Amino acid sequence: MARVRLSVAERREDLLRAAIGQIEARGVAAIRIADVAATLGVSNALVLYHFSTKEKLVAAAFSYAAQDDLSHLRKLLGRRTSALRRLRAAVRWYAPTGQAKGWRLWIEGWAVALREPALREVSRDLDKQWKAAITEVIAEGVAAGEFTCADPAGTALRLTALLDGLAVQLTSYPGAVPRSRAQEWVDEALARELGLDRRALTERGR
């Protein structure tokens, strides 16, 4: 079978996806250029041609994952429905009990970001964009009279802090918190922040 020739952009994307898979499987400390190359059946030299160092490959992989997550978040928040439905869908997707991929990846990233400025910038930018998007939809809901919230930015910060903390617990310590209980806490926090009864949140968020 003839080998399909990929464009530079396509090859780079393949390498980034392979790097993300290796980081999730092995951790940042253990990932090697050779492992990423072997995943795709290419040479180490090809990986280094695109990224020059392992550190640059890792930073680019996290940036790629961040943009993928933000793209999905924007799709959820851009739906033509109420602000409450959009907000609840986004929070449920992002929560460690939902369908957001790569919590192990981001926990690894947070740890490495303490020492790597490039990765710290990536994670900080993702955090800012996530909070800004949540803040915006909360403000829309307040303006539309769907719920009350005196401080949308503060609510966004508290919600993401809760979700990130639960993600660490559920990912690092399996069984420490039942997933069903974690979801209850997320729903309770969201309802409390919006001045809603939790049952009303569930009914309106369907």
C-alpha positions as CSV (number, residue, x, y, z in Angstrom):
1,M,0.0,0.0,0.0
2,A,1.3,3.4,-1.0
3,R,2.1,5.7,1.9
4,V,-0.2,8.8,2.1
5,R,1.8,12.0,2.0
6,L,0.6,14.4,4.7
7,S,0.9,18.1,4.6
8,V,3.1,19.8,7.2
9,A,0.0,20.9,9.2
10,E,-1.5,17.4,9.1
11,R,1.8,15.8,10.2
12,R,2.2,18.3,13.0
13,E,-1.4,17.5,14.2
14,D,-0.7,13.8,14.2
15,L,2.4,14.3,16.2
16,L,0.5,16.5,18.8
17,R,-2.2,13.9,19.2
18,A,0.3,11.2,19.6
19,A,2.1,13.3,22.2
20,I,-1.1,13.8,24.1
21,G,-1.8,10.1,24.2
22,Q,1.7,9.4,25.5
23,I,1.5,12.1,28.2
24,E,-1.9,10.6,29.4
25,A,-0.4,7.1,29.4
26,R,3.1,7.7,30.8
27,G,3.1,11.2,32.3
28,V,5.1,14.2,31.3
29,A,8.3,13.1,33.1
30,A,8.4,9.7,31.3
31,I,7.5,10.8,27.8
32,R,10.2,10.4,25.2
33,I,10.5,11.6,21.6
34,A,11.1,8.0,20.6
35,D,7.7,7.0,22.1
36,V,5.9,9.6,20.1
37,A,7.7,8.6,17.0
38,A,7.0,4.9,17.5
39,T,3.3,5.6,17.9
40,L,3.1,6.9,14.4
41,G,5.9,4.7,12.9
42,V,8.1,7.7,12.0
43,S,11.7,8.7,12.9
44,N,12.8,10.6,15.9
45,A,14.3,13.1,13.5
46,L,10.9,13.9,12.0
47,V,9.5,14.7,15.4
48,L,12.5,16.9,16.2
49,Y,12.2,18.6,12.8
50,H,8.7,19.9,13.8
51,F,9.4,20.7,17.4
52,S,13.2,20.7,18.0
53,T,13.0,19.7,21.7
54,K,10.8,17.5,23.9
55,E,9.9,20.6,26.0
56,K,8.6,22.4,22.9
57,L,6.6,19.3,21.8
58,V,5.0,19.0,25.3
59,A,4.1,22.7,25.4
60,A,2.6,22.5,21.9
61,A,0.7,19.3,22.8
62,F,-0.9,21.0,25.8
63,S,-1.7,24.1,23.7
64,Y,-3.4,21.8,21.1
65,A,-5.4,20.1,23.8
66,A,-6.5,23.5,25.3
67,Q,-7.7,24.8,22.0
68,D,-9.7,21.5,21.4
69,D,-11.4,21.9,24.8
70,L,-12.1,25.6,24.2
71,S,-13.6,24.8,20.8
72,H,-16.0,22.3,22.4
73,L,-16.9,24.7,25.2
74,R,-17.7,27.5,22.7
75,K,-20.0,25.0,20.8
76,L,-21.9,24.3,24.0
77,L,-22.2,27.9,25.0
78,G,-23.1,29.0,21.4
79,R,-26.3,26.8,21.2
80,R,-29.6,28.6,20.6
81,T,-31.2,27.9,23.9
82,S,-31.4,29.5,27.3
83,A,-28.4,30.7,29.2
84,L,-29.2,28.2,32.0
85,R,-29.3,25.3,29.6
86,R,-26.0,26.3,28.0
87,L,-24.3,26.9,31.4
88,R,-25.5,23.6,32.8
89,A,-24.4,21.7,29.7
90,A,-20.9,23.3,29.9
91,V,-20.5,22.7,33.6
92,R,-21.7,19.1,33.3
93,W,-19.3,18.5,30.4
94,Y,-16.3,20.0,32.1
95,A,-17.0,18.3,35.5
96,P,-14.9,15.2,36.2
97,T,-18.1,13.2,36.1
98,G,-18.9,14.4,32.5
99,Q,-17.4,13.7,29.1
100,A,-14.5,16.2,29.1
101,K,-11.4,14.2,28.1
102,G,-8.0,14.4,29.5
103,W,-8.2,15.3,33.2
104,R,-5.1,13.2,33.8
105,L,-3.4,15.2,31.1
106,W,-4.3,18.6,32.8
107,I,-3.3,17.4,36.2
108,E,0.1,16.5,34.7
109,G,0.2,19.9,33.0
110,W,-0.5,21.8,36.2
111,A,2.3,20.0,38.0
112,V,4.8,20.7,35.2
113,A,3.7,24.3,34.8
114,L,5.2,25.1,38.2
115,R,8.6,24.7,36.5
116,E,8.0,25.3,32.8
117,P,7.1,29.0,31.9
118,A,5.8,28.0,28.4
119,L,3.4,25.4,29.8
120,R,2.4,27.8,32.6
121,E,1.3,30.3,30.0
122,V,-0.8,27.7,28.1
123,S,-2.6,26.6,31.3
124,R,-3.1,30.2,32.4
125,D,-4.6,31.2,29.1
126,L,-7.0,28.2,29.0
127,D,-8.1,29.1,32.6
128,K,-8.7,32.7,31.6
129,Q,-10.7,31.9,28.5
130,W,-12.8,29.3,30.3
131,K,-13.7,31.7,33.1
132,A,-14.4,34.5,30.7
133,A,-16.8,32.2,28.7
134,I,-18.6,31.1,31.8
135,T,-18.8,34.7,33.1
136,E,-20.3,35.8,29.8
137,V,-23.1,33.3,29.8
138,I,-23.9,33.9,33.4
139,A,-24.2,37.6,32.7
140,E,-26.5,36.8,29.8
141,G,-28.8,34.7,32.0
142,V,-29.0,37.5,34.6
143,A,-29.8,40.1,31.9
144,A,-32.6,37.8,30.6
145,G,-34.0,37.3,34.1
146,E,-33.4,33.6,34.1
147,F,-31.6,33.7,37.5
148,T,-29.8,36.1,39.8
149,C,-26.1,36.5,40.3
150,A,-24.5,39.6,41.7
151,D,-20.9,38.6,40.7
152,P,-20.7,36.5,37.5
153,A,-16.9,36.6,37.5
154,G,-16.7,35.4,41.1
155,T,-19.2,32.7,40.4
156,A,-17.2,31.5,37.4
157,L,-14.0,31.4,39.6
158,R,-15.7,29.4,42.4
159,L,-17.3,26.9,40.0
160,T,-14.1,26.2,38.2
161,A,-12.2,25.9,41.5
162,L,-14.7,23.3,42.6
163,L,-14.6,21.4,39.3
164,D,-10.8,21.4,39.2
165,G,-10.6,20.2,42.8
166,L,-13.0,17.4,42.3
167,A,-11.1,16.4,39.2
168,V,-7.9,16.0,41.2
169,Q,-9.8,13.9,43.8
170,L,-11.5,11.6,41.3
171,T,-8.5,11.2,39.1
172,S,-5.7,10.9,41.6
173,Y,-7.7,9.0,44.3
174,P,-10.2,6.7,42.7
175,G,-13.1,5.9,45.0
176,A,-12.4,8.8,47.3
177,V,-15.5,10.5,46.2
178,P,-18.4,8.6,44.4
179,R,-19.0,10.2,41.0
180,S,-22.7,10.5,41.7
181,R,-22.0,12.4,44.9
182,A,-19.5,14.7,43.0
183,Q,-22.2,15.5,40.5
184,E,-24.7,16.3,43.2
185,W,-22.2,18.8,44.7
186,V,-21.7,20.4,41.3
187,D,-25.4,20.8,40.8
188,E,-25.9,22.1,44.3
189,A,-23.1,24.7,43.8
190,L,-24.5,25.8,40.5
191,A,-28.0,26.2,41.9
192,R,-26.8,28.1,44.9
193,E,-24.7,30.5,42.8
194,L,-27.7,31.2,40.6
195,G,-30.2,31.6,43.4
196,L,-32.2,28.6,42.2
197,D,-33.6,25.6,43.9
198,R,-31.7,22.5,42.7
199,R,-34.9,20.8,41.5
200,A,-35.7,23.8,39.4
201,L,-32.2,23.7,38.0
202,T,-32.7,20.1,37.0
203,E,-36.1,20.7,35.4
204,R,-35.0,23.8,33.5
205,G,-31.7,22.3,32.5
206,R,-33.1,19.3,30.7
